[in-house]
């Protein structure tokens, strides 16, 4: 009976939840994706190995989720979140590079890139004119792009260099292995032939992907950055890939390596020298498809936006997932980030659409449909793989019990066969006879269930049994059953009094291995299961049944494929080329000339004994079998640790004590580390070019490949020679009927010659190729067994474990385990040597032909504004609820919107973090049963993000010297939200109620940008035809438009000098017009001035009205324009009326005063005369 694991365990098993991330393009929505990548970095940091202290922000939330997942398994597992595969294009490519660099260097956050987006992601400094600092970032003349392309590269490089400053001595990589793919488009393409049944077809490949990788090497300091492409030395090529993938057409020009070198040479001479020294290394690693191009030609090749052909780069991520392996329990998630997803539309709305016109049909055919990418095929492929893996796992679980019963039958069958049918050549010495008697006694006691007799028979006669280890007259086939006898005795030992004897027996057990395979004395031979390499196909079919032959040749041909891959990678041959097929046939021919399935099936007696058995071929080279066996052990031990019971190992109920659990856990860790070391061995063998241990052996072949068709011809002819064996090659079907396969293989190569466009001719054939093959395969065998590089003086990489070292490690670990529980240890040793074969026979054919990889289901999740609806949906609310508005500002103006306003960039980064956190938590807790718990974690993460954002954003706005009305309104909103954050029950309601950002672009600065853009575009067009012809006319029109637009903007900008002057002259002209019109109307003799005065007055009023309307539109004066105009008109008319009344009053006063003064003077005159004149 299986017992539940105890609550407090001394050790936990690491379970990794791995994320592969695909990032789409999106222009300024890169800023939104920056927020998402910040959350992915926090996710990985939350469970890092060196995590200490109390994490903060969303990192603390993710740590809490990891603890919750561990508690769900009663603490058996320690959950670790891993982001290990990233594939990005365009805007997503930039963020992918930054995320990868942060993960590998253990950086705390991505604030360096966030600052770059906020400060440098403004269109004002991106536009390709003097404001983009042309003195530092020289652009081409005439202009070839709207935005300054060199500035973009320089700022990306600055951002990556700035990230280096965040690396501390305590920083450690958050992942053991990482693959980053950044897509680009080779505008010229590279011609690659496609093989057909009767020839070839040529086509160009335009897609290109920069593949950056990291492989952690805890135990080695050899060339530490050889497999770390994220050190400071790689910043230039990382920036180059980022700049290429984001070369949005028209906005940025394509980039070539010469552009990078020119910029560095002009602006950063020291970095130019460092970069130049690495160019050859970068060409080899990142431009393998261009090896035949000269360096100058490659440097001049233009690479453009990856979104041209691959805006949804699933393929690279899926391929990397399939290539991943597991050394611990794994869950796999695939996240794809789509910042601007399609909105669903109802069928009824589509039916109502008008008939497609010829114009729309042409537009769809030439632009829209060719650019439309679907992900249906990739998602369907992943789902099909999930179903296949589920089926395979169910079958494996079903046959596991059958295999256990069959295993016991095989033990007894081999044991009885050994006693009754001694192997020929055995010298029946007294010791041998005594051994047989003991074995017979053991068998009898086993059949009768007398376990104590079998144990004591072993322990009392242990010295006699030890003779087997030193008796050279005994073959492996004899010794192997003797070892099984120990197994029977130890497995049947259920009594305490037998423990001491069992321990002693186990310690002697490992010494029973014959000298031929004694790993402690011979590290140059095979470490395969004792006795296996001496058995031919018929022996194995007799032992395991008729189905074994299919398994046998599944292993054989899989091994042929692996060796082919080793050679083609060393020779830098494409896996899909005809040359790869030629190498495959070469390996097959070499194998058939050296190994045979049966002992005696060669017609020519002179050749008998020259060939070894195919089991030796498997023992010498089959890394795949060792990996599968170690992985089986890992899973077997994992089951025992999870259930806290050894039933899965010893086939009976046995709850583990604490010491036993600790010992099994130690052995489990040894198995995992050994498994990782053998995986490193396989990766070592399939490295590209000079990094491959077989590279030096195939240099002669590589020189042939680089000579063009004649070199290929020489190589293929050498292959034909290698296939021409003098003796018939034995057939697979029968051990008695020989078959010569040479003719068939030679015909295949003749077809390859024809398909490659090469005539068979009379090219001389090298007779050295068979010897070269033998040397090469011997070298590969040495690497497989020892993990040592071939070159003299090369230091062994301690992270790589050869198969012999792996066997030694397992033996030592089992010996240590036996001191705690010899029964468990002995059973594990038998499974390692014999029992696993039965499991592999029944499971390998199931896995063949499929992409099993980590062997786990892949969960698929999208991160987009549409999917994250916890706060409010993507569409459906704005400031007056009048129309649908995206919560992202970057979606405006064809996804360029975020470049226009810093507050918009802040908004999009915040929403990136909010949406990213919500979707990541959903992926971690997908079950509907966790709905309420999931929402609580989402709310915690949202609160942390909003708090951090408000505390950063609000002070930034308050520091503005002259905040606009829009800024003041936003400050008010953020202050309201900030005041609610302490009230955990209310903050969410307040945020959903009050938070809104104005999506309407500010006209004044944007019209100025349009004017600048028009001037740049005019210069771009002017350069198309050298400043002559039709291009010049268009350029002149655009320049005029730019001048008028900028002038109009200046005359309408409040408080600007030009507006002050305009208002002054309008007011002056108004007064002059009013004076002329009134004076001409009211004063006799000046009637001719009235009409010009009225004309001038009307013109001034029209100019003023036009100015007011434009000013309202451009500067967003929120009063309704006609009301505003009416007020102003009323004001001026009132002023004019008052002036008119004043003028009339003054005129009347003058008339009255004139009459009064005349009368008064007359009276005075009369009075004077009366008084003073007699």
Secondary structure, 3 states (H helix, E strand, C coil): CCCCCCCCCCCCEEEEEEEEEEECCCHHHHHHHHHHHHHHHHHHHHCCCCCCCCCCHHHHHHHHHHHHHHHHCCCCEEEEEEEEEEEECCHHHHHHHHHHHHHHHCCCCCHHHHHHHHHHCCHHHHECCHHHCCCCCCCCCCCCCCECHHHHHHHHHHHHHHHHCCCCCCCCCCCCEEEEEEEEEEEEEEEEEEEECCEEEEEEEEEEEEEEEEECCCCCCCCCCCCECCCHHHHHHHHHHHHHHCCCCCCCCCECHHHHHHHHHHHCHHHHHHHHHHHHHHHHHHCHHHCCCCHHHHHCCCEEEHHHCCCCCHHHHHHHHHHCCCCCEEEEEEEEECCCCCCCCCHHHHHCCCCCCHHHHHHHHHHHHHHCCCCHHHHHHHHHHHHHHHHHHHHHHHHHHHHHHHHHHHHHHHHHHHHHCCCCCCCCCHHHHHHHHHHHHHHHHHHHCCHHHHHHHHHHCHHHHHHHHHCCCCCHHHHHHHHHHHHHHHHCCCCHHHHHHHHHHHHHHHHHCCHHHCCCCCCCCCCCCCCHHHCCHHHHHHHHCCCHHHHHHHHHHHHHHHHHHHHHHHCCCCCCCHHHHHHHHHHHHHHHHHEECCCCCCCCHHHCCCCEEHHHHHHHHCHHHHHHHHHHHHHHHHHHHHHCECHHHHCCCCECCHHHHHHHHHHHHHHHHHHHHHHHHHHHHCCCHHHCCCHHHHHHHHHHHCCCHHHHHHHHHHHHHHHCCCCCCECCCCCCCECCCHHHHHHHHHHHHHHCCCCCCCCCCCCCHHHHHHHHHHHHHHHHHHCCCCCCCCCCCCCCCCHHHHHHHHHHHHHHHHCCCHHHHHHHHHHHHHHHHHHHHHHHHHHCCCCCCCCCCEEEEEECCCCCCCCCCCCCCCCCCCCCCCCCCCCHHHHCHHHCCHHHHHHHHHHHHHHHHHHHHHHHCCCHHHHHHHHHHHHHHHHHHHHHHHHHHHHHHHCCCCCCHHHHHHHHHHHHHHHHCCCCCCHHHHHHHHCCCCCCCCHHHHHHHHHHHHHHHHHHHHCCCCCCCHHHHHHHHHHHHHHHHHHHHHHHCCCCHHHHHHHHHHHHHHHHHHHHHHHHHHCCCCCHHHHHHHHHHHHHHHHHHHHHHHHHHHHCCCCCHHHHHHHHHHHHHHHHHHHHHHHHHHHHHHHHHHHHHHHHHHHHHHHHHHHHCC
